[in-house]
Amino acid sequence: MIERFIFGMHWKHDGKMYYDELPADSKEDAAGYFIDHKRDDVSLVRVELVGPNEGGVREFVLSPTSPFSPLTARRRLDIDEDAR
């Protein structure tokens, strides 16, 4: 069984610090995903372990400021994407 974790991503944009949480298998995977998908004007400052990922418990915040580009992070959270 693969255990996934929640990692806190501290990132900086335009001189301001921000925080988001990201599920991943390891700290390196979380940092790699963030770096590969972030916008060019965002820098990763620190990654910290928050705890185990308890599926279905957390809700993602729809932040007006996202570290990811709109084309990479475009997902519909208001509908079930798996429903046919």
C-alpha positions as semicolon CSV with decimal commas, in nm:
position;residue;x (nm);y (nm);z (nm)
1;M;0,000;0,000;0,000
2;I;0,136;0,338;-0,100
3;E;0,092;0,606;0,161
4;R;0,057;0,960;0,035
5;F;0,129;1,267;0,240
6;I;0,030;1,634;0,241
7;F;0,318;1,879;0,204
8;G;0,309;2,250;0,277
9;M;0,453;2,453;-0,007
10;H;0,585;2,797;0,089
11;W;0,632;3,005;-0,224
12;K;0,706;3,365;-0,313
13;H;0,563;3,595;-0,578
14;D;0,631;3,963;-0,620
15;G;0,792;3,992;-0,274
16;K;0,498;3,827;-0,091
17;M;0,501;3,484;0,071
18;Y;0,219;3,235;0,006
19;Y;0,130;2,886;0,130
20;D;-0,046;2,597;-0,041
21;E;-0,076;2,226;0,034
22;L;0,001;1,951;-0,215
23;P;-0,045;1,571;-0,189
24;A;0,258;1,361;-0,289
25;D;0,446;1,041;-0,207
26;S;0,760;1,221;-0,086
27;K;0,903;1,565;-0,020
28;E;1,114;1,536;-0,337
29;D;0,807;1,446;-0,546
30;A;0,614;1,744;-0,408
31;A;0,901;1,985;-0,478
32;G;0,956;1,840;-0,826
33;Y;0,588;1,869;-0,918
34;F;0,572;2,227;-0,792
35;I;0,889;2,332;-0,977
36;D;0,784;2,161;-1,302
37;H;0,436;2,318;-1,305
38;K;0,486;2,661;-1,146
39;R;0,466;2,991;-1,328
40;D;0,793;3,158;-1,423
41;D;0,738;3,449;-1,181
42;V;0,700;3,218;-0,876
43;S;0,981;3,075;-0,663
44;L;0,963;2,783;-0,420
45;V;1,096;2,877;-0,076
46;R;1,035;2,574;0,149
47;V;0,858;2,237;0,157
48;E;0,743;2,085;0,487
49;L;0,554;1,770;0,581
50;V;0,202;1,841;0,710
51;G;0,085;1,482;0,767
52;P;-0,071;1,178;0,602
53;N;-0,320;1,233;0,322
54;E;-0,657;1,125;0,458
55;G;-0,851;1,103;0,134
56;G;-1,177;1,294;0,120
57;V;-1,112;1,496;0,434
58;R;-0,942;1,803;0,288
59;E;-1,101;2,060;0,060
60;F;-0,884;2,262;-0,174
61;V;-0,918;2,637;-0,143
62;L;-0,994;2,826;-0,462
63;S;-0,729;3,092;-0,412
64;P;-0,729;3,400;-0,636
65;T;-0,348;3,369;-0,646
66;S;-0,223;3,040;-0,788
67;P;0,142;2,940;-0,832
68;F;0,050;2,737;-1,141
69;S;-0,022;2,860;-1,489
70;P;-0,390;2,868;-1,589
71;L;-0,336;2,607;-1,861
72;T;-0,171;2,361;-1,620
73;A;-0,407;2,404;-1,326
74;R;-0,740;2,414;-1,511
75;R;-0,974;2,168;-1,332
76;R;-1,345;2,177;-1,267
77;L;-1,400;2,136;-0,893
78;D;-1,774;2,203;-0,915
79;I;-1,852;1,884;-1,114
80;D;-1,757;1,519;-1,086
81;E;-1,507;1,464;-1,367
82;D;-1,543;1,086;-1,349
83;A;-1,924;1,087;-1,391
84;R;-2,043;0,977;-1,732
